[in-house]
C-alpha cells in the first residue's frame, strides 16, 4: 500500500482549478452525488456508476445510504483516516479498478473539498456526476427560486468571513440559502449575525433531514431564531440542516 495521501492545502480550489476534460463514459473514477439520503433522489446515472464500480469510497454514513447499490468493494472513512483510505482507493485505481467516490447531495454544492482530495489521491481527472442537493429541496420547500437566491456554504474548513459578508450584503434584497457549519455556525448564530449587520427581520425556515421520514421544518423570523443564540444547548437543530431566509 502507498503512503497516506498528502492533500493540497485547499482541496476545493484544487478540484476547481480547471474544467473537466471532454466527456468519456469510460472514465476510471467518478464522484457521485447520492442526493439527500433518500434513495428516491439518487439519479439513475449515479446509481449506475456506483453499481459498475470495482471499488466505492466515501464517508461511512454516505456509503451506508447506497450499500444496496454497491456490487464491488466498499471503503469507508472518517475525517481522521481520510488520507489512508483514499490512498488505498488510489492503489485500487492504479491497478486498473473502476472507482467511484460517493458524496451527500450534489458534489457541486459544498462537495469540492472531498472531490479535490479524491482527485489528488488518484492523480487523474475525476468525472463528477451531479446529484440532487438538499439545497434544491429546501428551495422548493421555501419557494425561493435559485435565480433570485444567494447560496453560501459554511459547512467547510477554513475561513468563512467572506461568505458571511455575502449574506449580510444580500439579506433582504435576495433570498438566502445557507448550509450551516456544525456546530459553531448554526441557524441561531447566523440569524444573530445578520440582524447585527442591519438586515431586516425576514421570514426564515430551518429545514432538517429533508426527504427523510423525520423531515422537520421550523418557520420563524430571524429575530426569533437569534433569540436562542446563547442557549445552553448551543442549537436546537441537527447537523443536517439548511437555513432558508426569504427576502
KARASUL-V670877 format. One line per field, one symbol per residue. psi: psi as a letter, one per 30 degrees, with the letter a starting at -180 (. if undefined). A space follows every 10 residues. Layout:
psi=???
This chain:
psi=kllkkjllei eeeeegflll lkkkfgkfkl jkkgagfjff gkleeeeeee efkfkkklke eeeeegeffk fakkkklaee geeeefeeee eeeffgkkkk kklkbkffjg gfeeeeeeee efhlkkkkjl akkfeeeeee efhjkefgkk kkkfillakg eeeeeeeeef keellkkkjl jkgfileeee eeeeeffgkl ilklkjkkhk flfgkkkkkl leeeeffgfg kffelfllfi lkkkjk.
